[in-house]
Amino acid sequence: MKHQYFGDVIDYVKYGLLRCFSQVGLRIGVCWMLTPDDQRPDGRKVQYLSQSNKWKDHDPSLFDHLSRTLCYRDGRHLRHIEEHNHIPRASFFDAIVPNSHADRSIWFRNMLVELNDSDLLFFDPDNGIEVPSKRIGHRDSSKYIYWQELTETWEHARSLLVFQHFPRVKRNEYIPARVEEMRSHLPGSLVIPLRSSNVLFLLAYRAADAAHIKRAIQLIETRWSRRVWKHHGD
């Protein structure tokens, strides 16, 4: 995540999903996996805010908040979603992710302590889950969450939600493969892939929490129909 992305269409969906999980009573831990802003044009997809007839009904109060906030000179900053209970029952960890392996280990330990009481822990990396070409500790490894981190977090957290950009592959093959990979790395997990037109959210949870998760998914399907849906090809 970068501050420069704040409020774009992917963020609108992302925050909306977290609000659904919160609404059913789950305590949300948000690990932004923040990285420094750059000069790339990413995050400028805010045209949806001028199309309220198509987008506002998904989450009217969130839509209005983002519309107002992006008019501010300092509007592109995560504090505008962290403050004032916009995601109820949420705690946030916004330390910048280091590339150094040793520094990242410290960052990860601090995150676990900070978000220890979460029912659902959300990881928001720039790109998604690790790829073979980017080993942890190398340049730009901060843009990924690594399986060793997810596996250790699973030992402490009840449920995990992971943001994943789609690579340039066939999605109907990619999604089931990712689901199976997550199941294999997180023992005892039940995995639901929630897909949108641009990104994938991988949800892993335990059977004991199925009732809460089912209610959240039903709320997402109602509130975010046409934008987010469960992938059934796995």
C-alpha positions as CSV (number, residue, x, y, z in Angstrom):
1,M,0.0,0.0,0.0
2,K,1.1,3.6,-0.7
3,H,-0.5,6.8,0.4
4,Q,-0.7,7.8,-3.3
5,Y,-3.3,5.0,-3.8
6,F,-5.6,6.3,-1.2
7,G,-9.2,6.6,-2.3
8,D,-8.9,5.0,-5.7
9,V,-11.5,2.5,-6.9
10,I,-9.6,-0.5,-5.5
11,D,-9.4,1.3,-2.1
12,Y,-13.1,2.0,-2.1
13,V,-13.8,-1.7,-2.6
14,K,-11.1,-2.7,-0.1
15,Y,-12.4,-0.5,2.7
16,G,-16.0,-1.5,1.9
17,L,-15.1,-5.2,2.4
18,L,-13.4,-4.5,5.7
19,R,-16.5,-2.5,6.9
20,C,-18.6,-5.6,6.1
21,F,-16.4,-7.9,8.2
22,S,-16.5,-5.3,11.0
23,Q,-20.3,-5.0,10.8
24,V,-20.8,-8.6,11.7
25,G,-18.8,-8.1,14.9
26,L,-15.2,-9.0,13.9
27,R,-12.3,-7.1,15.3
28,I,-10.2,-6.1,12.3
29,G,-6.4,-5.8,12.3
30,V,-5.1,-3.9,9.3
31,C,-1.5,-4.3,8.3
32,W,-1.1,-1.8,5.5
33,M,2.3,-3.0,4.4
34,L,3.1,0.6,3.6
35,T,5.8,1.4,1.1
36,P,7.1,4.9,0.1
37,D,5.2,6.9,-2.6
38,D,6.9,7.0,-6.0
39,Q,6.4,8.9,-9.2
40,R,4.3,6.2,-11.0
41,P,0.7,7.1,-11.9
42,D,-0.7,4.2,-9.9
43,G,-3.7,5.1,-7.7
44,R,-5.2,7.8,-10.0
45,K,-8.3,5.6,-10.7
46,V,-10.8,8.0,-9.0
47,Q,-13.2,8.4,-11.9
48,Y,-15.7,6.3,-10.0
49,L,-16.3,9.3,-7.7
50,S,-17.9,11.2,-10.6
51,Q,-20.2,8.2,-11.3
52,S,-22.2,8.2,-8.1
53,N,-25.2,6.6,-9.8
54,K,-23.1,3.5,-10.5
55,W,-20.9,3.4,-7.3
56,K,-22.4,5.2,-4.4
57,D,-25.1,2.6,-3.4
58,H,-22.5,0.0,-2.5
59,D,-21.5,2.0,0.6
60,P,-23.0,5.6,0.6
61,S,-21.3,6.9,3.7
62,L,-17.9,5.6,2.7
63,F,-18.4,7.0,-0.9
64,D,-19.2,10.4,0.5
65,H,-16.3,10.4,2.9
66,L,-13.8,9.5,0.1
67,S,-15.4,12.1,-2.2
68,R,-14.8,14.9,0.4
69,T,-11.4,13.7,1.5
70,L,-9.9,13.7,-2.0
71,C,-10.7,17.3,-2.3
72,Y,-8.3,18.1,0.5
73,R,-4.8,19.2,-0.3
74,D,-3.5,16.3,1.9
75,G,-6.4,14.0,1.0
76,R,-4.3,11.1,-0.1
77,H,-3.2,9.7,3.2
78,L,-4.3,6.6,5.2
79,R,-5.1,8.6,8.3
80,H,-8.3,9.6,6.5
81,I,-9.6,6.1,6.8
82,E,-8.0,5.2,10.1
83,E,-9.6,8.1,12.0
84,H,-13.2,8.6,13.2
85,N,-14.1,4.9,13.2
86,H,-14.6,4.6,9.4
87,I,-13.7,1.0,9.9
88,P,-15.2,0.1,13.2
89,R,-13.4,-2.2,15.6
90,A,-10.2,-1.8,13.6
91,S,-6.6,-1.5,14.7
92,F,-3.9,-0.4,12.2
93,F,-0.2,-1.0,11.7
94,D,1.2,1.5,9.3
95,A,5.0,1.2,9.7
96,I,6.8,1.2,6.4
97,V,7.9,-2.3,5.3
98,P,11.7,-2.5,5.1
99,N,13.5,-4.5,2.4
100,S,16.3,-5.6,4.7
101,H,15.7,-9.1,6.0
102,A,16.8,-8.3,9.5
103,D,14.7,-5.1,9.7
104,R,11.8,-6.9,8.2
105,S,11.9,-9.5,11.0
106,I,11.6,-6.7,13.5
107,W,8.8,-5.1,11.5
108,F,6.9,-8.4,11.5
109,R,7.3,-9.0,15.2
110,N,6.1,-5.5,16.0
111,M,3.1,-6.1,13.7
112,L,2.1,-9.3,15.5
113,V,2.2,-7.5,18.9
114,E,0.3,-4.5,17.6
115,L,-2.5,-6.5,16.0
116,N,-2.5,-9.4,18.4
117,D,-6.2,-9.0,19.4
118,S,-7.6,-9.2,15.9
119,D,-10.3,-11.7,14.8
120,L,-9.5,-11.0,11.1
121,L,-6.0,-9.8,10.1
122,F,-5.8,-8.1,6.7
123,F,-2.5,-7.9,4.8
124,D,-2.4,-5.2,2.1
125,P,0.9,-5.6,0.1
126,D,1.5,-3.5,-3.1
127,N,1.5,-6.6,-5.2
128,G,0.4,-9.6,-3.2
129,I,1.8,-13.0,-2.2
130,E,5.5,-13.7,-2.9
131,V,6.8,-14.7,-6.3
132,P,10.0,-16.7,-7.0
133,S,11.8,-13.8,-8.5
134,K,11.6,-11.7,-5.3
135,R,13.3,-13.4,-2.4
136,I,12.6,-11.9,1.0
137,G,15.3,-9.4,1.9
138,H,16.0,-8.4,-1.7
139,R,15.1,-5.1,-3.4
140,D,11.3,-4.5,-3.7
141,S,10.5,-7.5,-1.5
142,S,8.6,-5.0,0.6
143,K,5.9,-5.2,-2.0
144,Y,5.0,-8.8,-1.1
145,I,3.8,-10.8,1.8
146,Y,5.7,-14.1,2.2
147,W,4.4,-17.5,3.0
148,Q,6.6,-17.8,6.1
149,E,4.9,-14.7,7.5
150,L,1.4,-15.8,6.6
151,T,2.1,-19.2,8.2
152,E,3.4,-17.7,11.4
153,T,0.5,-15.2,11.5
154,W,-1.9,-18.1,11.1
155,E,-0.7,-19.6,14.4
156,H,-1.9,-16.4,16.2
157,A,-4.8,-15.1,14.1
158,R,-8.3,-16.6,13.7
159,S,-8.8,-15.4,10.1
160,L,-6.6,-13.9,7.4
161,L,-7.5,-11.7,4.4
162,V,-4.8,-11.1,1.8
163,F,-4.8,-8.5,-1.0
164,Q,-3.6,-9.9,-4.4
165,H,-3.1,-8.2,-7.7
166,F,-3.8,-10.4,-10.7
167,P,-0.7,-11.3,-12.7
168,R,-1.0,-11.7,-16.5
169,V,-2.2,-15.3,-16.4
170,K,-5.6,-17.0,-16.9
171,R,-7.5,-16.1,-13.9
172,N,-9.7,-19.2,-13.9
173,E,-6.5,-21.2,-13.5
174,Y,-4.7,-18.8,-11.2
175,I,-7.4,-18.5,-8.5
176,P,-7.9,-22.2,-7.7
177,A,-4.1,-22.6,-7.7
178,R,-3.7,-19.8,-5.1
179,V,-6.6,-21.2,-3.0
180,E,-5.0,-24.6,-2.9
181,E,-1.6,-23.1,-2.1
182,M,-3.1,-21.2,0.8
183,R,-4.8,-24.3,2.1
184,S,-1.6,-26.2,2.1
185,H,0.4,-23.4,3.9
186,L,-2.3,-22.7,6.5
187,P,-3.3,-26.0,8.2
188,G,-7.0,-26.4,8.9
189,S,-7.9,-23.3,6.9
190,L,-11.1,-22.9,4.9
191,V,-10.4,-20.5,2.0
192,I,-12.7,-18.3,0.0
193,P,-11.5,-16.3,-3.0
194,L,-13.3,-13.0,-3.4
195,R,-12.6,-11.5,-6.8
196,S,-13.2,-8.2,-8.5
197,S,-12.4,-7.0,-12.0
198,N,-8.9,-6.0,-10.9
199,V,-7.8,-7.8,-7.8
200,L,-8.3,-10.9,-5.6
201,F,-8.9,-11.1,-1.9
202,L,-8.0,-14.4,-0.3
203,L,-9.9,-15.2,2.9
204,A,-8.7,-18.0,5.2
205,Y,-10.6,-18.8,8.3
206,R,-11.2,-21.6,10.8
207,A,-14.3,-23.7,11.0
208,A,-15.1,-22.4,14.4
209,D,-15.6,-18.9,12.9
210,A,-17.8,-20.1,10.0
211,A,-20.9,-18.4,11.3
212,H,-19.4,-14.9,11.4
213,I,-17.6,-15.4,8.1
214,K,-20.8,-16.6,6.4
215,R,-22.7,-13.5,7.6
216,A,-19.9,-11.2,6.3
217,I,-19.9,-12.9,2.9
218,Q,-23.6,-12.6,2.7
219,L,-23.3,-8.9,3.4
220,I,-20.6,-8.5,0.8
221,E,-22.6,-10.3,-1.8
222,T,-25.6,-8.0,-1.1
223,R,-23.8,-4.7,-0.7
224,W,-21.1,-5.2,-3.4
225,S,-22.9,-7.3,-6.0
226,R,-21.5,-6.8,-9.5
227,R,-18.2,-5.6,-8.0
228,V,-17.1,-8.5,-5.8
229,W,-18.1,-12.1,-6.0
230,K,-16.9,-15.5,-4.8
231,H,-15.0,-17.5,-7.3
232,H,-16.5,-21.0,-7.7
233,G,-13.9,-22.5,-10.0
234,D,-11.9,-24.1,-7.2
